[in-house]
């Protein structure tokens, strides 16, 4: 009798299921507003609750044991769908309880309407509560199991995704590539559109955005050509971040946010967005935005947590790339500031040169080149390579280049110059090892080695003298197009100490090409030194319209796209100063030759059209010849060279080097070199194997 009353009540209520479903939905909207943040989740939950009401009412009408009432066929799939969309299981269970309460209230009202027997109504009510409780508990347990299985699967997916992100993002120390890896990874796995913007101030080396509007630079977007959510911003384009926007809030607070947008399924704008700042080592670098469109599942809190973890890993990689980029730029600036800005004016050779820093993660090294004008219209060509990379190598390079220039100024022969340079490297090594502030884990000694090639070319005699310290040999191309490597004794690398260097001397026809380079040009992962030198010879043997074009051809043929080491290349084409630009006189060791030397100089200057230098030249030559006659040894030779300036040289066989001194008021001598120093633009002495040459340069 009680079961019949309950069955009739359920049958009456089943006639008004639409009204009942509307009451349930209204209650859910009021009590569970979070469920309606995602319309799709709300639809799934509402449909599932409605189907459960129908199943429960059917079981009550038919008098089916509550343990045997069949839940809706899609119940498990819907529980999993809600888990995938991030709906909390507590919300799902509460939705069941709220629906159960409404249905029970309606059934109790029907029982009171259908019967006046209070005892019968009470019994039916107890039976209703037992049935509904048993059914709701059973289906809730089933739904929780399905929900948890899906949640566990999602957690495993999330963990694997984070691991994959660590492997895929930050593969290089390139900022643009790292941010694009983040965008590509996110669009492949959990976003329809990703944009990555970095603060322009941070990219310029500062650790804070500073005052004024936030200026961002678009570093990456994925997928390429994807839909946009606002004004389109192109790659590397600078744009502002409006105050009060989610982007600005994330940058200022350092906290991520999630936005849901009420858009139609076919709307071009995102229906859900995650805004996550890129922060590393206490610095906010920029912001990444992840968008989903159309019917895609809206982001939930777990998606936000996933995005945070991936962005956190990407931010560290971006910061590493930023620090590397800034350090590399500093070293390159230092390196370039220590290299010649432009070739000095001289008449011995035409030159072209290239310096390329390494593009590998090892950083900039210590390669250098130099062109140094010497006395007698000669020129020194230098190429060197300091072992190691970074600021230490660049600084060491600068010190060695300065040392080479200082030693070149006193006209040391190549082998002697390298011997002194070897001592310099040893002193630098000793200083580095004894530095109390040095990093104890740094390989100090490894940064002190170096190689060098030093060549001196004389355009008057067309003789070239070379010596090398562990450096790659030079190549020479004569005018007939024959290219060959010079058989130059290798010599030990600089820094070993105590070992001799050897010099070779040879004659070069006018127009010969000398090629000096560092090993980064000829030794790469694609080929060894022998293959690189063979290719270098082939390229140099080909005619080129200019030295600049020849440099480009060499680099194009030998360089990989991303060289692992620094590269220095110096090409020099020889010139000559003919007999019409040089005048030489052999002099006797007799004071009477001084007057004759002055007369010879005057006649020669008249022939060259340099009469305005006659008076000064006579005084300088008179003093130099007088010193050679008085303090030197025969043979004595006077030479004039008409180059960019007038060069006066007096050579004798004596080894005594003249020194300028300040003469006292009553001294009869000691004023000659002082006079020469006042009249000449430059003057000096160079030692030879036998004898010396005192020279003075007179500017026209």
Secondary structure, 3 states (H helix, E strand, C coil): CHHHHHHHHHHHHHCCHHHHHHHHHHHHHHHCHHHHHCHHHHHHHHHHHHHHHHHHHHHHHHCCCCCCCCCCCCHHHHHHHHHHCCCCHHHHHHHHHHHHHHHHHHHHHHHHHHCCCHHHHHHHHHHHHHHHHHHHHHHHHHHHHHHHHHHHHHHHHHHHHHHHHHHHCCCCCCHHHHHHHHHHHHHHHCCCEEEEEEEHHHHCCCCCCCCCCEEEEEEEEECCCCCCCCCCCCCCCEEEECCCCHHHHHHHHCCCEEEECCCCCCCCCEEEEEEEEEEECCEEEEEEEEEEECCCCCCCHHHHHHHHHHHHHHHHHHHHHHHHHHHHHHHHHHHHHHCCCCCCCCCCEEEEEEEECCCCCCCCCEEEEEEEECHHHCEEEEEEEECCCCHHHHHHHHHHHHHHHHHHHCCCCHHHHHHHHHHHHHHHHHHHHCCCCCCCCCCCHHHCCEEEEEEEEECCCCEEEEEEECCCCCEEECCCCCEEECCCCCCCCECCCCCCCCCEEEECCCCCEEEEECHHHHCCCCCCHHHHHHHHHHHHHCCCCCHHHHHHHHHHHHCCCCCCCCEEEEEEEECCCCHHHEEEEEECCCCCHHHHHHHHHHHHHHHHCCHHHHHHHHHHHHHHHHHHHHHCCCCEEEEEEECCCEEEEEEECCCCCCCCCCCCCCCCCCCHHHHHHHHCCEEEEEECCCCEEEEEEECC
